[in-house]
Every structure is written in C-alpha cells, then in structure tokens.
C-alpha cells in the first residue's frame, strides 16, 4: 500500500504589500500537523504564496521523504501554473523564488504533484497564514 501525504499551503499579507504569513497543513492517514510562520519582510501576496511553497518543499526534503507520493495543494493559480511550467514568470522577485523552489524540488526523490484548488477547499492553511500575520 502506498503512503500518500497531502499538504495544503497558503500565503497571505495585510495589506498587499504588507506584513506576511504562511500556513501549512499536512495530513496523512496516520497524522496531521499544522504550521504558521510570520514572514519578516514586507511582502506581496504572491511572494507569500511562493514562500509557503518553498517552506513546504523544505519540509518534504528534511522530514517527509519516506512517502511514496506527496500532493501539495495551493489556492494560488499563479504559483501552481508557474511552478508546473505552464506559465512564464516575468517578475524578477518571483523568478528568484520560483528558481529556489525548483532547486529544492530537484533535491527530492519523491513523486510530488502541485495542484491548484479553490480557496474554499484551502481554509485550514488560509487560517494558519492569517494567524501568522496577526501574531
């Protein structure tokens, strides 16, 4: 039986640009983990979304390599489409983050899929990201 891990990620900022936070909700058949991180610099929402992906990929690399398949869910269509190479990234700041995400991804030997989901299906990670802003 294959071991599957699902990870829901979200980035937020208030205002845009402004104070940022990321939320990561991890679940498998055996456990659930929730993480909320405040970003130290002023960020845009898109930067926060990329920071959430990078943090998630680092978690996978350092902690979750034992899984056969990992599905990452994001409500950021931009991050999903750029990471999966369907859209080009023209913004220099986002390009640096995208390159960093691809570099970390290249160091992971697990089948990973990044999928876009509607915001309504990402409420747990959204709440974690927003709580990081308010702390």
Protein Blocks (a to p, Z undefined) as FASTA:
>chain_A
ZZdddddddddddddddddddddddddfkbccddddddfbdcdfklmmmmmmmmmmmmmm
mmmmmpmbdcdddfbfklmmmmnopaccfbfklmmmmmmmmmmmmmpccdcddddddfkl
mmmmmmmmmmmmmZZ
